[in-house]
Amino acid sequence: MDRQQVAVRDEVIRLGQFLKLAGVVDTGGEAKLRIQEGEAKVNGEVETRRGRQLVPGDLVEFGGEVLEVVVKAGA
């Protein structure tokens, strides 16, 4: 699976916010439901908390994609 880097402004972002930023969900409500249903993995483990804190280097698997958390240059 190819890895897509998603740049975040701060050192920490919540899983639900990250999925919206990455464009893989349209709303926070959709993120909440899909996370609660076990559709997201963080670093290879199913994560059901949308408030899970992500840090640079974390890998999120969602919807057949692997998304890597990276800090936006100059942030």
N, C-alpha and C positions, 0 to 999 in steps of 0.2 A: 504494500500500500504506500502510495506517495504521501509525503508529509508536507503540509501547508503551514507556513509560519503566519501567525496572527499577532500583529504588534499591538501592545497595550500601552496606555499612557503611564500607569503607575506600576509599582512593583507587585501589587496584589490586585486580583479581580475575582469576583464571584463567578461560579460556573454558569449560572443563568445569564448574567451580563455578557460573559465571554461568548456564549453561543449566539447571542443577538449580534454582537460586534462582528463575529465571523460570518454572519449572514446565513447561518444554517437553520435558524428559526426566525419567524417574523415578529413574534411578540413575546413578552415575558411570560404570559399565560401559557403559550405553547411550550416554551422552554420548561416551565414548571411541570406540566403534565408529562412531557416526554422524559424528563429526568426522573420523575417519580415512578414512571413505568419501567425504569431500568435501561433506557436506551443509551445512556452516556457511560463511558468508561474514562477514568482518570488514571494514568500510569498503569493501564492494564487491568484495573479493578472497577467493577460496576459501582457507580456513585449515584445515590438517590437523593442527595441533598443539593438543592440549587444554590444554596449559600456557601457551598464548599469553596474555600479560598484556594485560588490557583496562583502559582508563582512562576517566574520565568524558568523555562526548561520542562515544565509539566506537559505531558502529552494527553490530549483529549480525543477519544474515538467517539464519533457520532455520525450516524447516517452514512456509514461506509467511508468516512473520511478520517484522517488523522491530522489533528490540528495542534501545532506547537505554540506555546505561550512564549512570546519574546517581547522585550521592552523596546518601544519606539526609540529610534536614535534621537539623541538630543533631549530626551525626556528626563 
